[in-house]
Amino acid sequence: MRVSFTLLVALAPAVAAWHTQRIVPAPRSPRLAAAPRCDAASQGSESEAPVASTHRSAVDLVAQSGDRRVAVSGLSPQGQGQQQQQFVGVPPPSAQPPTLLQKARTPFMGLTLLATAAVAAWQSNRLYARRQIALLDEFAATMVFHLGDEREMASCLRSFRQQLGPGSFTGDMFVAFLKAMATSTSIGVPAVVNLKSAAAIFGLSDAAAAKLLEQTASELERQPSVLGKLTFLSERAMPMAASMAKLRTKFPNWSFDTVTALQRAMLEDLYRKLCEDLPPGATPDSTTLDVLGLSEADARRLMAEVHERKEAEEAAAAAKAEEELRALKLQQALERAAETKAMTTRTTRPPSAPPATPVSPPADSPGAPASSPVAGATLIKDDDTSSGGLFGVGDADDAGAPDEEVVDRASGTHEFECTKCGYVLFPAAGREFKFFGEGFTCPGCGATKDDFVDNGPVDM
């Protein structure tokens, strides 16, 4: 396509000159008389004496096409012989000078041809540039796809170099590959190793690689995250070229110290991820440390931080699970208490103790009664128990008390649970005042008796 453009530019003046000669008429020459043409009658009259011109009237016949005179003929009168003369190329007597439009037509046609050639060349270059860009993008994607396979990468480099045509495209191919790799590949030890092998396949010197790195960094100025990945990988795969390119100064909005701190954070985060699957007390891999440029002391510190964080996360997860289980048990206890709150039970009084039989004093004692129906026995009068009976509960009250009533809990051993820590207590029936008195506090959290809930009777 470049050859076609050169030929068009070279041939344009020649084509314009040829077209000008074809359109512009030949210069008009002065009137030339051709040899007279005579027929047989005129030839016969040549021997005769010439006729005086005063007795002859001549007629001129003119044929004209546009502004160009084609032919001129002359005829002699009848009786004096027919004579015809023809003149070619004689300008008409009434010829007009060319107009401005006629004068401008020839330069205009030349300019038209030149503009057509220029447009064709521009379109040719445009299509050629598009094709080259498409090939470079395809090459970069193919190289990233075959990362790690040096044989396929070398074959891809040779194939696309032939497709790009004559010229040096190694630098453009390397820049396209760097951009594609920094965009689509995550940082890590394999990425550093693959970039190092790819740079060896291209066979670039440190100075040439530094210039190409600068070009790539200038094209990625508006993508600081991608530029940061390129800096991280290049400083470890091509340390000399990256140092010469000064990639950490190519960030438009960040200072050198800020970029240095970000690169250090990227390195530590990467090694922490590598330590996630390592057991506690593992030894750092020397090969990994050499590739990443990390010291052994820093590696051990980062590994200890990872294990401490994992232990804290496991402890927090266990505490959360225990808290969820405790909350579940408390919810179940509250549901059981709500179910047994309005149960109807039969109230039974505690068994009354048998009345004590006082021993009657001896008969000769001064407090002894005069007579007794049974010897050694003392009758208890009704008025002795009128104030409430032996146990302080009147008989009349007992007679009038109902046999059944609705209570808030069933009889027997109940389950009491602390609403704060979930501690469970089972005081024996009838012994609550001793084991679950007013001054009781939870042995688990120190909560008072009011913070306990009655879950109802249990089967003991």
Secondary structure, 3 states (H helix, E strand, C coil): CHHHHHHHHHHHHHHHHHHHHHHCCCCCCCCCCCCCEECHHHHHCCCCCCCCHHHCCCEEEEEEECCEEEEEEEECCCCCCCEEEEEECCCCCCCCCCCHHHHHHHHHHHHHHHHHHHHHHHHHHHHHHHHHHHHHHHHHHHHHHCCCCHHHHHHHHHHHHHHCCCCCCHHHHHHHHHHHHHHHCCCCHHHHHHHHHHHHHHCCCHHHHHHHHHHHHHHCCCCHHHHHHHHHHHHHHCHHHHHHHCHHHCCCCCCHHHHHHHHHHHHHHHHHHHCCCCCCCCCCCHHHHHHHCCCHHHHHHHHHHHHHHHHHHHHHHHHHHHHHHHHHHHHHHHHHHHHCCCCEECCCCCCCCCCCCCCCCCCCCCCCCCCCCCCCCCCCCHHHHCCCCCCCCCHHHHHHCCCCEECCCCCCCEEEEECCCCCEECCCCCCHHHHCCCCCECCCCCCEHHHEEEEEECCC
